[in-house]
Amino acid sequence: MDKRLAKHVAMTAWQSFGRLERLIPLIKDHCDKAEFDIYLKGIASAGTAINHEILKRIFSEHPDLEADIETKVKKYQKWI
């Protein structure tokens, strides 16, 4: 995959998981424990799929993108 497209796909995948993760406190506050556990498991499964099926593939082809995300997240708490 072309590097510019790879960066766009990786950023979109990373941001998508972040949006799902941010739902966890809301779901926890408004669902019973059993329902919360179901959604938590779904969010974790989605994160695993995003990581293994998209990000790991892109980062193996473009390792500098992985270094870029680590540096920017440490500095800004987000990949910008």
C-alpha positions in Angstrom: 0.0 0.0 0.0 1.2 3.5 -0.8 2.5 5.3 2.3 0.1 8.2 2.2 -2.9 5.8 1.9 -1.4 3.6 4.6 -1.1 6.5 7.0 -4.7 7.6 6.3 -6.0 4.0 6.8 -3.9 3.5 10.0 -5.0 6.9 11.5 -8.7 6.1 10.7 -8.4 2.6 12.2 -6.6 4.0 15.3 -9.2 6.8 15.8 -12.1 4.4 15.3 -10.9 2.2 18.1 -10.3 5.3 20.3 -13.9 6.4 19.7 -15.2 2.9 20.7 -13.0 2.9 23.8 -14.4 6.3 24.9 -17.9 4.7 25.0 -16.9 2.4 27.8 -17.6 4.8 30.8 -20.9 5.8 29.2 -22.1 2.2 28.7 -20.9 1.4 32.2 -23.0 4.2 33.7 -26.1 3.3 31.8 -26.2 -0.4 31.5 -26.5 -3.3 34.0 -23.4 -5.4 34.6 -24.4 -8.2 32.2 -25.1 -5.8 29.4 -22.0 -3.8 30.0 -19.9 -7.0 29.9 -21.3 -7.9 26.5 -20.5 -4.5 25.0 -17.1 -4.4 26.7 -16.3 -7.8 25.1 -17.5 -6.4 21.7 -15.3 -3.3 22.0 -12.3 -5.5 23.0 -12.9 -7.8 20.0 -13.2 -4.8 17.6 -9.9 -3.4 19.0 -8.2 -6.8 18.5 -9.4 -7.0 14.9 -8.4 -3.4 14.1 -5.0 -4.0 15.6 -4.3 -7.4 14.0 -6.0 -7.0 10.7 -5.2 -3.4 9.9 -2.5 -1.7 12.0 -0.1 -4.6 12.3 -0.2 -5.1 8.5 0.4 -1.4 7.8 3.1 -1.1 10.4 4.9 -4.1 9.1 5.0 -2.5 5.7 5.7 1.0 7.0 7.5 0.8 10.4 8.1 4.5 10.4 4.4 5.0 10.8 4.4 3.0 14.0 7.2 5.1 15.3 5.3 8.3 14.3 2.2 7.2 16.2 4.2 6.4 19.3 6.1 9.7 19.3 3.0 11.8 18.7 0.8 10.0 21.2 3.4 10.4 23.9 3.7 14.1 23.2 0.1 15.0 22.4 -2.0 12.1 23.7 -3.3 11.6 20.1 -1.9 10.9 16.7 -1.9 14.2 14.8 
